[in-house]
Amino acid sequence: MFPSRDRLLVKMTAKLICGTVLLALAALGAERGEEIHLWPNGAPGSEGETAKEVFKTSPNSKPPTNFTVVHYPSVYVFLPPAEKANGAAVVVAPGGGHSQLVIDKEGWAIADWLNAKGFAAFVLKYRLAKAPGSHYTVERDAYADSARAVRLVRSRAKEWGLDPARIGFMGFSAGGYLAALMETRFDAGNDSAADPIERASSRPDFTVIVYPGYPPGSITVPKDAPPAFLVCANDDRSHVVTTVNLYLELEKQNIPAEMHIYGSGGHGFGMKASKLPVATWPDRLSDWFANRKIAGQ
């Protein structure tokens, strides 16, 4: 038998350990894949919507791997380990031709890479303009979801330990179109808005635009556009044209931009392993983050 004082010490230690474990588990749940709706009471243009969203899952993946119907735009929160966190954040828009979201390859996998580099990641689930029966449009609804996501992250930067001046936007393919829109259409927020999220600026502090696809003439670069990193493969012909054209428009406005065009890789290479040189583009992105001090000093 323990002496009474020792028994009390054991009980207190056990409670402390239990409490610490519970707090760690709660933090893990809040930090890793928590879904936050961009508009808790429904997105503009989706008011009164009651239809269910449609998505696929994999036996090896708890989160959805693919969405084909989206009515309730949101972000999934992935915060890096505290010892790695650099205070910067990236909203990630997966591709899918606006008819689906390839959210495993161009969402969850990207969040893991960003977290490993110390970035907080917010994977965007945006409304799909080309889904069967959709009444949404890219430049109205999907763009509104993108802008709202940046506002949301910036408005809660202190809560998540983020620098509100280092919040970026990354998009792939159809998500690259949204990244191009975010690069060129933004505002400082509405100081008089009742909703505190709407008071925050929607301007990303940097963008990463990966094999973007968008209609000719739909992008006009302003003089105060943020720095941009662009990447594509030369054998992805329709998307390399939009990538190069966007770079040239950024150059006309003297916007700091870096572009990498790889000889091969096709469309949709993401960050998957490959023997092709295109597989090294994340290293070039890391260099760019460091060169521009986006990843901290």
Secondary structure by P-SEA (a helix, b strand, c coil): cccaaaaaaaaaaaaaaaaaaaaaaaaaaaccbbbbbcccccccccccccbbbbbccccccccccccccccbbbbbbbbccccccccbbbbbbbbccccccccccccaaaaaaaaaabbbbbbbbcccccccccccccccaaaaaaaaaaaaaaaacccccccccccbbbbccaaaaaaaaaaccccccccccccccccccccccbbbbccccccccccccccccccbbbbbbccaaaaaaaaaaaaaaaaaacccbbbbbccccccccccccccccccaaaaaaaaaaaaaccccc
